[in-house]
Amino acid sequence: MPQHNVSDTKPYQPVQITPYLKGADFPASKDELLECAEENNAPDDVIWAIRSLRPNRFKAMADITKSQSNGYH
């Protein structure tokens, strides 16, 4: 299966990221979300997508969805 590169495609949809955030406690910092994603064996593309999110702190999973709908910065 060919490698998928997020930087060459549209941003990941929340449904593709949120499974890797299972067990995350909110509010959460971006670093905490990254740690959770890594513990859930997220692929590099998902890690990249989380790093691209703004702001750096999220009150709820819905904030991630909102950040993605505004695009990556």
mmCIF file of the N, C-alpha and C atoms, coordinates in Angstrom:
data_MODEL
# 
_entry.id   MODEL 
# 
loop_
_atom_site.group_PDB 
_atom_site.id 
_atom_site.type_symbol 
_atom_site.label_atom_id 
_atom_site.label_alt_id 
_atom_site.label_comp_id 
_atom_site.label_asym_id 
_atom_site.label_entity_id 
_atom_site.label_seq_id 
_atom_site.pdbx_PDB_ins_code 
_atom_site.Cartn_x 
_atom_site.Cartn_y 
_atom_site.Cartn_z 
_atom_site.occupancy 
_atom_site.B_iso_or_equiv 
_atom_site.pdbx_formal_charge 
_atom_site.auth_seq_id 
_atom_site.auth_comp_id 
_atom_site.auth_asym_id 
_atom_site.auth_atom_id 
_atom_site.pdbx_PDB_model_num 
ATOM 1   N N  . MET A 1 1  ? 0.847   -1.177 0.000  1.00 0.00 ? 1  MET A N  1 
ATOM 2   C CA . MET A 1 1  ? 0.000   0.000  0.000  1.00 0.00 ? 1  MET A CA 1 
ATOM 3   C C  . MET A 1 1  ? 0.894   1.243  0.000  1.00 0.00 ? 1  MET A C  1 
ATOM 4   N N  . PRO A 1 2  ? 0.659   2.223  -0.886 1.00 0.00 ? 2  PRO A N  1 
ATOM 5   C CA . PRO A 1 2  ? 1.509   3.406  -0.938 1.00 0.00 ? 2  PRO A CA 1 
ATOM 6   C C  . PRO A 1 2  ? 1.352   4.266  0.302  1.00 0.00 ? 2  PRO A C  1 
ATOM 7   N N  . GLN A 1 3  ? 2.438   4.960  0.641  1.00 0.00 ? 3  GLN A N  1 
ATOM 8   C CA . GLN A 1 3  ? 2.411   5.872  1.775  1.00 0.00 ? 3  GLN A CA 1 
ATOM 9   C C  . GLN A 1 3  ? 1.512   7.049  1.470  1.00 0.00 ? 3  GLN A C  1 
ATOM 10  N N  . HIS A 1 4  ? 0.712   7.435  2.440  1.00 0.00 ? 4  HIS A N  1 
ATOM 11  C CA . HIS A 1 4  ? -0.171  8.599  2.310  1.00 0.00 ? 4  HIS A CA 1 
ATOM 12  C C  . HIS A 1 4  ? 0.540   9.793  2.921  1.00 0.00 ? 4  HIS A C  1 
ATOM 13  N N  . ASN A 1 5  ? 0.593   10.879 2.207  1.00 0.00 ? 5  ASN A N  1 
ATOM 14  C CA . ASN A 1 5  ? 1.277   12.069 2.695  1.00 0.00 ? 5  ASN A CA 1 
ATOM 15  C C  . ASN A 1 5  ? 0.273   13.200 2.827  1.00 0.00 ? 5  ASN A C  1 
ATOM 16  N N  . VAL A 1 6  ? -0.048  13.566 4.063  1.00 0.00 ? 6  VAL A N  1 
ATOM 17  C CA . VAL A 1 6  ? -1.036  14.609 4.325  1.00 0.00 ? 6  VAL A CA 1 
ATOM 18  C C  . VAL A 1 6  ? -0.657  15.923 3.671  1.00 0.00 ? 6  VAL A C  1 
ATOM 19  N N  . SER A 1 7  ? 0.614   16.239 3.621  1.00 0.00 ? 7  SER A N  1 
ATOM 20  C CA . SER A 1 7  ? 1.019   17.530 3.069  1.00 0.00 ? 7  SER A CA 1 
ATOM 21  C C  . SER A 1 7  ? 0.663   17.662 1.591  1.00 0.00 ? 7  SER A C  1 
ATOM 22  N N  . ASP A 1 8  ? 0.412   16.541 0.923  1.00 0.00 ? 8  ASP A N  1 
ATOM 23  C CA . ASP A 1 8  ? 0.053   16.570 -0.492 1.00 0.00 ? 8  ASP A CA 1 
ATOM 24  C C  . ASP A 1 8  ? -1.451  16.470 -0.720 1.00 0.00 ? 8  ASP A C  1 
ATOM 25  N N  . THR A 1 9  ? -2.212  16.402 0.352  1.00 0.00 ? 9  THR A N  1 
ATOM 26  C CA . THR A 1 9  ? -3.644  16.208 0.233  1.00 0.00 ? 9  THR A CA 1 
ATOM 27  C C  . THR A 1 9  ? -4.391  17.206 1.096  1.00 0.00 ? 9  THR A C  1 
ATOM 28  N N  . LYS A 1 10 ? -5.710  17.057 1.110  1.00 0.00 ? 10 LYS A N  1 
ATOM 29  C CA . LYS A 1 10 ? -6.521  17.886 1.994  1.00 0.00 ? 10 LYS A CA 1 
ATOM 30  C C  . LYS A 1 10 ? -6.242  17.490 3.438  1.00 0.00 ? 10 LYS A C  1 
ATOM 31  N N  . PRO A 1 11 ? -6.519  18.403 4.392  1.00 0.00 ? 11 PRO A N  1 
ATOM 32  C CA . PRO A 1 11 ? -6.316  18.062 5.799  1.00 0.00 ? 11 PRO A CA 1 
ATOM 33  C C  . PRO A 1 11 ? -7.136  16.844 6.205  1.00 0.00 ? 11 PRO A C  1 
ATOM 34  N N  . TYR A 1 12 ? -6.599  16.108 7.149  1.00 0.00 ? 12 TYR A N  1 
ATOM 35  C CA . TYR A 1 12 ? -7.328  14.974 7.696  1.00 0.00 ? 12 TYR A CA 1 
ATOM 36  C C  . TYR A 1 12 ? -8.666  15.449 8.224  1.00 0.00 ? 12 TYR A C  1 
ATOM 37  N N  . GLN A 1 13 ? -9.668  14.618 8.082  1.00 0.00 ? 13 GLN A N  1 
ATOM 38  C CA . GLN A 1 13 ? -10.973 14.888 8.664  1.00 0.00 ? 13 GLN A CA 1 
ATOM 39  C C  . GLN A 1 13 ? -10.931 14.454 10.134 1.00 0.00 ? 13 GLN A C  1 
ATOM 40  N N  . PRO A 1 14 ? -11.717 15.117 10.988 1.00 0.00 ? 14 PRO A N  1 
ATOM 41  C CA . PRO A 1 14 ? -11.704 14.748 12.407 1.00 0.00 ? 14 PRO A CA 1 
ATOM 42  C C  . PRO A 1 14 ? -11.941 13.264 12.647 1.00 0.00 ? 14 PRO A C  1 
ATOM 43  N N  . VAL A 1 15 ? -12.780 12.653 11.845 1.00 0.00 ? 15 VAL A N  1 
ATOM 44  C CA . VAL A 1 15 ? -13.066 11.231 12.020 1.00 0.00 ? 15 VAL A CA 1 
ATOM 45  C C  . VAL A 1 15 ? -11.809 10.385 11.817 1.00 0.00 ? 15 VAL A C  1 
ATOM 46  N N  . GLN A 1 16 ? -10.827 10.895 11.094 1.00 0.00 ? 16 GLN A N  1 
ATOM 47  C CA . GLN A 1 16 ? -9.581  10.167 10.869 1.00 0.00 ? 16 GLN A CA 1 
ATOM 48  C C  . GLN A 1 16 ? -8.584  10.389 12.001 1.00 0.00 ? 16 GLN A C  1 
ATOM 49  N N  . ILE A 1 17 ? -8.720  11.479 12.728 1.00 0.00 ? 17 ILE A N  1 
ATOM 50  C CA . ILE A 1 17 ? -7.792  11.809 13.809 1.00 0.00 ? 17 ILE A CA 1 
ATOM 51  C C  . ILE A 1 17 ? -8.310  11.330 15.156 1.00 0.00 ? 17 ILE A C  1 
ATOM 52  N N  . THR A 1 18 ? -9.593  11.518 15.402 1.00 0.00 ? 18 THR A N  1 
ATOM 53  C CA . THR A 1 18 ? -10.135 11.259 16.736 1.00 0.00 ? 18 THR A CA 1 
ATOM 54  C C  . THR A 1 18 ? -9.948  9.828  17.244 1.00 0.00 ? 18 THR A C  1 
ATOM 55  N N  . PRO A 1 19 ? -9.938  8.799  16.398 1.00 0.00 ? 19 PRO A N  1 
ATOM 56  C CA . PRO A 1 19 ? -9.686  7.463  16.959 1.00 0.00 ? 19 PRO A CA 1 
ATOM 57  C C  . PRO A 1 19 ? -8.325  7.359  17.654 1.00 0.00 ? 19 PRO A C  1 
ATOM 58  N N  . TYR A 1 20 ? -7.372  8.149  17.211 1.00 0.00 ? 20 TYR A N  1 
ATOM 59  C CA . TYR A 1 20 ? -6.038  8.123  17.802 1.00 0.00 ? 20 TYR A CA 1 
ATOM 60  C C  . TYR A 1 20 ? -5.952  8.972  19.060 1.00 0.00 ? 20 TYR A C  1 
ATOM 61  N N  . LEU A 1 21 ? -7.025  9.679  19.380 1.00 0.00 ? 21 LEU A N  1 
ATOM 62  C CA . LEU A 1 21 ? -7.073  10.498 20.591 1.00 0.00 ? 21 LEU A CA 1 
ATOM 63  C C  . LEU A 1 21 ? -7.922  9.837  21.671 1.00 0.00 ? 21 LEU A C  1 
ATOM 64  N N  . LYS A 1 22 ? -8.251  8.577  21.458 1.00 0.00 ? 22 LYS A N  1 
ATOM 65  C CA . LYS A 1 22 ? -9.036  7.831  22.442 1.00 0.00 ? 22 LYS A CA 1 
ATOM 66  C C  . LYS A 1 22 ? -8.288  7.831  23.775 1.00 0.00 ? 22 LYS A C  1 
ATOM 67  N N  . GLY A 1 23 ? -8.994  8.216  24.819 1.00 0.00 ? 23 GLY A N  1 
ATOM 68  C CA . GLY A 1 23 ? -8.387  8.270  26.143 1.00 0.00 ? 23 GLY A CA 1 
ATOM 69  C C  . GLY A 1 23 ? -7.836  9.631  26.515 1.00 0.00 ? 23 GLY A C  1 
ATOM 70  N N  . ALA A 1 24 ? -7.897  10.587 25.603 1.00 0.00 ? 24 ALA A N  1 
ATOM 71  C CA . ALA A 1 24 ? -7.408  11.939 25.900 1.00 0.00 ? 24 ALA A CA 1 
ATOM 72  C C  . ALA A 1 24 ? -8.325  12.602 26.917 1.00 0.00 ? 24 ALA A C  1 
ATOM 73  N N  . ASP A 1 25 ? -7.730  13.280 27.877 1.00 0.00 ? 25 ASP A N  1 
ATOM 74  C CA . ASP A 1 25 ? -8.486  14.038 28.869 1.00 0.00 ? 25 ASP A CA 1 
ATOM 75  C C  . ASP A 1 25 ? -8.489  15.498 28.466 1.00 0.00 ? 25 ASP A C  1 
ATOM 76  N N  . PHE A 1 26 ? -9.675  16.083 28.452 1.00 0.00 ? 26 PHE A N  1 
ATOM 77  C CA . PHE A 1 26 ? -9.817  17.495 28.101 1.00 0.00 ? 26 PHE A CA 1 
ATOM 78  C C  . PHE A 1 26 ? -10.150 18.289 29.344 1.00 0.00 ? 26 PHE A C  1 
ATOM 79  N N  . PRO A 1 27 ? -9.685  19.550 29.435 1.00 0.00 ? 27 PRO A N  1 
ATOM 80  C CA . PRO A 1 27 ? -8.905  20.256 28.424 1.00 0.00 ? 27 PRO A CA 1 
ATOM 81  C C  . PRO A 1 27 ? -7.526  19.622 28.261 1.00 0.00 ? 27 PRO A C  1 
ATOM 82  N N  . ALA A 1 28 ? -6.971  19.787 27.059 1.00 0.00 ? 28 ALA A N  1 
ATOM 83  C CA . ALA A 1 28 ? -5.684  19.180 26.737 1.00 0.00 ? 28 ALA A CA 1 
ATOM 84  C C  . ALA A 1 28 ? -4.848  20.124 25.891 1.00 0.00 ? 28 ALA A C  1 
ATOM 85  N N  . SER A 1 29 ? -3.556  20.091 26.129 1.00 0.00 ? 29 SER A N  1 
ATOM 86  C CA . SER A 1 29 ? -2.631  20.855 25.292 1.00 0.00 ? 29 SER A CA 1 
ATOM 87  C C  . SER A 1 29 ? -2.345  20.058 24.023 1.00 0.00 ? 29 SER A C  1 
ATOM 88  N N  . LYS A 1 30 ? -1.796  20.723 23.052 1.00 0.00 ? 30 LYS A N  1 
ATOM 89  C CA . LYS A 1 30 ? -1.412  20.028 21.821 1.00 0.00 ? 30 LYS A CA 1 
ATOM 90  C C  . LYS A 1 30 ? -0.398  18.925 22.140 1.00 0.00 ? 30 LYS A C  1 
ATOM 91  N N  . ASP A 1 31 ? 0.534   19.207 23.049 1.00 0.00 ? 31 ASP A N  1 
ATOM 92  C CA . ASP A 1 31 ? 1.526   18.202 23.429 1.00 0.00 ? 31 ASP A CA 1 
ATOM 93  C C  . ASP A 1 31 ? 0.869   16.973 24.058 1.00 0.00 ? 31 ASP A C  1 
ATOM 94  N N  . GLU A 1 32 ? -0.163  17.202 24.872 1.00 0.00 ? 32 GLU A N  1 
ATOM 95  C CA . GLU A 1 32 ? -0.874  16.076 25.482 1.00 0.00 ? 32 GLU A CA 1 
ATOM 96  C C  . GLU A 1 32 ? -1.606  15.259 24.422 1.00 0.00 ? 32 GLU A C  1 
ATOM 97  N N  . LEU A 1 33 ? -2.181  15.940 23.436 1.00 0.00 ? 33 LEU A N  1 
ATOM 98  C CA . LEU A 1 33 ? -2.855  15.224 22.348 1.00 0.00 ? 33 LEU A CA 1 
ATOM 99  C C  . LEU A 1 33 ? -1.852  14.420 21.528 1.00 0.00 ? 33 LEU A C  1 
ATOM 100 N N  . LEU A 1 34 ? -0.688  15.004 21.283 1.00 0.00 ? 34 LEU A N  1 
ATOM 101 C CA . LEU A 1 34 ? 0.354   14.284 20.544 1.00 0.00 ? 34 LEU A CA 1 
ATOM 102 C C  . LEU A 1 34 ? 0.795   13.037 21.302 1.00 0.00 ? 34 LEU A C  1 
ATOM 103 N N  . GLU A 1 35 ? 0.969   13.177 22.604 1.00 0.00 ? 35 GLU A N  1 
ATOM 104 C CA . GLU A 1 35 ? 1.367   12.035 23.423 1.00 0.00 ? 35 GLU A CA 1 
ATOM 105 C C  . GLU A 1 35 ? 0.307   10.936 23.363 1.00 0.00 ? 35 GLU A C  1 
ATOM 106 N N  . CYS A 1 36 ? -0.949  11.325 23.461 1.00 0.00 ? 36 CYS A N  1 
ATOM 107 C CA . CYS A 1 36 ? -2.048  10.360 23.384 1.00 0.00 ? 36 CYS A CA 1 
ATOM 108 C C  . CYS A 1 36 ? -2.060  9.664  22.022 1.00 0.00 ? 36 CYS A C  1 
ATOM 109 N N  . ALA A 1 37 ? -1.907  10.436 20.961 1.00 0.00 ? 37 ALA A N  1 
ATOM 110 C CA . ALA A 1 37 ? -1.904  9.872  19.610 1.00 0.00 ? 37 ALA A CA 1 
ATOM 111 C C  . ALA A 1 37 ? -0.745  8.887  19.434 1.00 0.00 ? 37 ALA A C  1 
ATOM 112 N N  . GLU A 1 38 ? 0.420   9.243  19.953 1.00 0.00 ? 38 GLU A N  1 
ATOM 113 C CA . GLU A 1 38 ? 1.578   8.352  19.852 1.00 0.00 ? 38 GLU A CA 1 
ATOM 114 C C  . GLU A 1 38 ? 1.329   7.059  20.627 1.00 0.00 ? 38 GLU A C  1 
ATOM 115 N N  . GLU A 1 39 ? 0.708   7.167  21.811 1.00 0.00 ? 39 GLU A N  1 
ATOM 116 C CA . GLU A 1 39 ? 0.387   5.977  22.601 1.00 0.00 ? 39 GLU A CA 1 
ATOM 117 C C  . GLU A 1 39 ? -0.614  5.083  21.875 1.00 0.00 ? 39 GLU A C  1 
ATOM 118 N N  . ASN A 1 40 ? -1.447  5.691  21.026 1.00 0.00 ? 40 ASN A N  1 
ATOM 119 C CA . ASN A 1 40 ? -2.438  4.940  20.248 1.00 0.00 ? 40 ASN A CA 1 
ATOM 120 C C  . ASN A 1 40 ? -1.915  4.563  18.862 1.00 0.00 ? 40 ASN A C  1 
ATOM 121 N N  . ASN A 1 41 ? -0.586  4.639  18.695 1.00 0.00 ? 41 ASN A N  1 
ATOM 122 C CA . ASN A 1 41 ? 0.080   4.218  17.458 1.00 0.00 ? 41 ASN A CA 1 
ATOM 123 C C  . ASN A 1 41 ? -0.405  4.959  16.220 1.00 0.00 ? 41 ASN A C  1 
ATOM 124 N N  . ALA A 1 42 ? -0.599  6.261  16.360 1.00 0.00 ? 42 ALA A N  1 
ATOM 125 C CA . ALA A 1 42 ? -1.026  7.078  15.222 1.00 0.00 ? 42 ALA A CA 1 
ATOM 126 C C  . ALA A 1 42 ? 0.069   7.103  14.161 1.00 0.00 ? 42 ALA A C  1 
ATOM 127 N N  . PRO A 1 43 ? -0.319  7.039  12.890 1.00 0.00 ? 43 PRO A N  1 
ATOM 128 C CA . PRO A 1 43 ? 0.675   7.150  11.819 1.00 0.00 ? 43 PRO A CA 1 
ATOM 129 C C  . PRO A 1 43 ? 1.246   8.567  11.769 1.00 0.00 ? 43 PRO A C  1 
ATOM 130 N N  . ASP A 1 44 ? 2.373   8.702  11.109 1.00 0.00 ? 44 ASP A N  1 
ATOM 131 C CA . ASP A 1 44 ? 3.051   10.000 11.015 1.00 0.00 ? 44 ASP A CA 1 
ATOM 132 C C  . ASP A 1 44 ? 2.148   11.090 10.457 1.00 0.00 ? 44 ASP A C  1 
ATOM 133 N N  . ASP A 1 45 ? 1.283   10.743 9.516  1.00 0.00 ? 45 ASP A N  1 
ATOM 134 C CA . ASP A 1 45 ? 0.395   11.745 8.925  1.00 0.00 ? 45 ASP A CA 1 
ATOM 135 C C  . ASP A 1 45 ? -0.562  12.327 9.960  1.00 0.00 ? 45 ASP A C  1 
ATOM 136 N N  . VAL A 1 46 ? -1.032  11.496 10.876 1.00 0.00 ? 46 VAL A N  1 
ATOM 137 C CA . VAL A 1 46 ? -1.932  11.976 11.925 1.00 0.00 ? 46 VAL A CA 1 
ATOM 138 C C  . VAL A 1 46 ? -1.158  12.855 12.903 1.00 0.00 ? 46 VAL A C  1 
ATOM 139 N N  . ILE A 1 47 ? 0.050   12.454 13.239 1.00 0.00 ? 47 ILE A N  1 
ATOM 140 C CA . ILE A 1 47 ? 0.896   13.275 14.123 1.00 0.00 ? 47 ILE A CA 1 
ATOM 141 C C  . ILE A 1 47 ? 1.119   14.637 13.484 1.00 0.00 ? 47 ILE A C  1 
ATOM 142 N N  . TRP A 1 48 ? 1.432   14.650 12.198 1.00 0.00 ? 48 TRP A N  1 
ATOM 143 C CA . TRP A 1 48 ? 1.632   15.916 11.477 1.00 0.00 ? 48 TRP A CA 1 
ATOM 144 C C  . TRP A 1 48 ? 0.363   16.766 11.536 1.00 0.00 ? 48 TRP A C  1 
ATOM 145 N N  . ALA A 1 49 ? -0.787  16.137 11.330 1.00 0.00 ? 49 ALA A N  1 
ATOM 146 C CA . ALA A 1 49 ? -2.058  16.865 11.341 1.00 0.00 ? 49 ALA A CA 1 
ATOM 147 C C  . ALA A 1 49 ? -2.317  17.488 12.708 1.00 0.00 ? 49 ALA A C  1 
ATOM 148 N N  . ILE A 1 50 ? -2.032  16.769 13.774 1.00 0.00 ? 50 ILE A N  1 
ATOM 149 C CA . ILE A 1 50 ? -2.235  17.310 15.122 1.00 0.00 ? 50 ILE A CA 1 
ATOM 150 C C  . ILE A 1 50 ? -1.268  18.463 15.373 1.00 0.00 ? 50 ILE A C  1 
ATOM 151 N N  . ARG A 1 51 ? -0.028  18.312 14.967 1.00 0.00 ? 51 ARG A N  1 
ATOM 152 C CA . ARG A 1 51 ? 0.947   19.404 15.142 1.00 0.00 ? 51 ARG A CA 1 
ATOM 153 C C  . ARG A 1 51 ? 0.536   20.663 14.396 1.00 0.00 ? 51 ARG A C  1 
ATOM 154 N N  . SER A 1 52 ? -0.212  20.490 13.331 1.00 0.00 ? 52 SER A N  1 
ATOM 155 C CA . SER A 1 52 ? -0.637  21.623 12.506 1.00 0.00 ? 52 SER A CA 1 
ATOM 156 C C  . SER A 1 52 ? -1.858  22.349 13.062 1.00 0.00 ? 52 SER A C  1 
ATOM 157 N N  . LEU A 1 53 ? -2.486  21.778 14.074 1.00 0.00 ? 53 LEU A N  1 
ATOM 158 C CA . LEU A 1 53 ? -3.691  22.392 14.629 1.00 0.00 ? 53 LEU A CA 1 
ATOM 159 C C  . LEU A 1 53 ? -3.374  23.671 15.393 1.00 0.00 ? 53 LEU A C  1 
ATOM 160 N N  . ARG A 1 54 ? -4.313  24.587 15.375 1.00 0.00 ? 54 ARG A N  1 
ATOM 161 C CA . ARG A 1 54 ? -4.273  25.795 16.202 1.00 0.00 ? 54 ARG A CA 1 
ATOM 162 C C  . ARG A 1 54 ? -5.575  25.854 16.950 1.00 0.00 ? 54 ARG A C  1 
ATOM 163 N N  . PRO A 1 55 ? -5.651  26.256 18.130 1.00 0.00 ? 55 PRO A N  1 
ATOM 164 C CA . PRO A 1 55 ? -4.617  26.777 19.029 1.00 0.00 ? 55 PRO A CA 1 
ATOM 165 C C  . PRO A 1 55 ? -3.799  25.650 19.647 1.00 0.00 ? 55 PRO A C  1 
ATOM 166 N N  . ASN A 1 56 ? -3.088  25.979 20.708 1.00 0.00 ? 56 ASN A N  1 
ATOM 167 C CA . ASN A 1 56 ? -2.251  24.979 21.364 1.00 0.00 ? 56 ASN A CA 1 
ATOM 168 C C  . ASN A 1 56 ? -2.944  24.303 22.539 1.00 0.00 ? 56 ASN A C  1 
ATOM 169 N N  . ARG A 1 57 ? -4.163  24.719 22.851 1.00 0.00 ? 57 ARG A N  1 
ATOM 170 C CA . ARG A 1 57 ? -4.929  24.122 23.951 1.00 0.00 ? 57 ARG A CA 1 
ATOM 171 C C  . ARG A 1 57 ? -6.368  23.917 23.495 1.00 0.00 ? 57 ARG A C  1 
ATOM 172 N N  . PHE A 1 58 ? -6.937  22.795 23.870 1.00 0.00 ? 58 PHE A N  1 
ATOM 173 C CA . PHE A 1 58 ? -8.271  22.421 23.425 1.00 0.00 ? 58 PHE A CA 1 
ATOM 174 C C  . PHE A 1 58 ? -9.133  22.074 24.633 1.00 0.00 ? 58 PHE A C  1 
ATOM 175 N N  . LYS A 1 59 ? -10.325 22.685 24.695 1.00 0.00 ? 59 LYS A N  1 
ATOM 176 C CA . LYS A 1 59 ? -11.244 22.439 25.810 1.00 0.00 ? 59 LYS A CA 1 
ATOM 177 C C  . LYS A 1 59 ? -11.993 21.124 25.639 1.00 0.00 ? 59 LYS A C  1 
ATOM 178 N N  . ALA A 1 60 ? -12.221 20.751 24.383 1.00 0.00 ? 60 ALA A N  1 
ATOM 179 C CA . ALA A 1 60 ? -12.994 19.541 24.086 1.00 0.00 ? 60 ALA A CA 1 
ATOM 180 C C  . ALA A 1 60 ? -12.624 19.037 22.699 1.00 0.00 ? 60 ALA A C  1 
ATOM 181 N N  . MET A 1 61 ? -13.031 17.813 22.394 1.00 0.00 ? 61 MET A N  1 
ATOM 182 C CA . MET A 1 61 ? -12.770 17.247 21.070 1.00 0.00 ? 61 MET A CA 1 
ATOM 183 C C  . MET A 1 61 ? -13.345 18.143 19.976 1.00 0.00 ? 61 MET A C  1 
ATOM 184 N N  . ALA A 1 62 ? -14.460 18.814 20.267 1.00 0.00 ? 62 ALA A N  1 
ATOM 185 C CA . ALA A 1 62 ? -15.089 19.708 19.282 1.00 0.00 ? 62 ALA A CA 1 
ATOM 186 C C  . ALA A 1 62 ? -14.157 20.843 18.871 1.00 0.00 ? 62 ALA A C  1 
ATOM 187 N N  . ASP A 1 63 ? -13.252 21.261 19.753 1.00 0.00 ? 63 ASP A N  1 
ATOM 188 C CA . ASP A 1 63 ? -12.291 22.312 19.400 1.00 0.00 ? 63 ASP A CA 1 
ATOM 189 C C  . ASP A 1 63 ? -11.345 21.849 18.298 1.00 0.00 ? 63 ASP A C  1 
ATOM 190 N N  . ILE A 1 64 ? -11.047 20.570 18.269 1.00 0.00 ? 64 ILE A N  1 
ATOM 191 C CA . ILE A 1 64 ? -10.183 20.026 17.221 1.00 0.00 ? 64 ILE A CA 1 
ATOM 192 C C  . ILE A 1 64 ? -10.911 20.093 15.890 1.00 0.00 ? 64 ILE A C  1 
ATOM 193 N N  . THR A 1 65 ? -12.163 19.728 15.900 1.00 0.00 ? 65 THR A N  1 
ATOM 194 C CA . THR A 1 65 ? -12.981 19.805 14.690 1.00 0.00 ? 65 THR A CA 1 
ATOM 195 C C  . THR A 1 65 ? -13.045 21.236 14.185 1.00 0.00 ? 65 THR A C  1 
ATOM 196 N N  . LYS A 1 66 ? -13.253 22.176 15.091 1.00 0.00 ? 66 LYS A N  1 
ATOM 197 C CA . LYS A 1 66 ? -13.333 23.587 14.726 1.00 0.00 ? 66 LYS A CA 1 
ATOM 198 C C  . LYS A 1 66 ? -12.000 24.066 14.150 1.00 0.00 ? 66 LYS A C  1 
ATOM 199 N N  . SER A 1 67 ? -10.900 23.653 14.763 1.00 0.00 ? 67 SER A N  1 
ATOM 200 C CA . SER A 1 67 ? -9.579  24.043 14.282 1.00 0.00 ? 67 SER A CA 1 
ATOM 201 C C  . SER A 1 67 ? -9.345  23.527 12.873 1.00 0.00 ? 67 SER A C  1 
ATOM 202 N N  . GLN A 1 68 ? -9.750  22.296 12.617 1.00 0.00 ? 68 GLN A N  1 
ATOM 203 C CA . GLN A 1 68 ? -9.557  21.718 11.293 1.00 0.00 ? 68 GLN A CA 1 
ATOM 204 C C  . GLN A 1 68 ? -10.423 22.396 10.248 1.00 0.00 ? 68 GLN A C  1 
ATOM 205 N N  . SER A 1 69 ? -11.621 22.801 10.630 1.00 0.00 ? 69 SER A N  1 
ATOM 206 C CA . SER A 1 69 ? -12.496 23.443 9.647  1.00 0.00 ? 69 SER A CA 1 
ATOM 207 C C  . SER A 1 69 ? -11.958 24.804 9.241  1.00 0.00 ? 69 SER A C  1 
ATOM 208 N N  . ASN A 1 70 ? -11.107 25.381 10.089 1.00 0.00 ? 70 ASN A N  1 
ATOM 209 C CA . ASN A 1 70 ? -10.476 26.661 9.759  1.00 0.00 ? 70 ASN A CA 1 
ATOM 210 C C  . ASN A 1 70 ? -9.190  26.460 8.972  1.00 0.00 ? 70 ASN A C  1 
ATOM 211 N N  . GLY A 1 71 ? -8.790  25.228 8.779  1.00 0.00 ? 71 GLY A N  1 
ATOM 212 C CA . GLY A 1 71 ? -7.580  24.920 8.013  1.00 0.00 ? 71 GLY A CA 1 
ATOM 213 C C  . GLY A 1 71 ? -6.348  24.927 8.888  1.00 0.00 ? 71 GLY A C  1 
ATOM 214 N N  . TYR A 1 72 ? -5.266  24.468 8.324  1.00 0.00 ? 72 TYR A N  1 
ATOM 215 C CA . TYR A 1 72 ? -3.997  24.422 9.039  1.00 0.00 ? 72 TYR A CA 1 
ATOM 216 C C  . TYR A 1 72 ? -3.282  25.741 8.874  1.00 0.00 ? 72 TYR A C  1 
ATOM 217 N N  . HIS A 1 73 ? -2.489  26.096 9.888  1.00 0.00 ? 73 HIS A N  1 
ATOM 218 C CA . HIS A 1 73 ? -1.750  27.362 9.872  1.00 0.00 ? 73 HIS A CA 1 
ATOM 219 C C  . HIS A 1 73 ? -0.278  27.083 9.967  1.00 0.00 ? 73 HIS A C  1 
# 
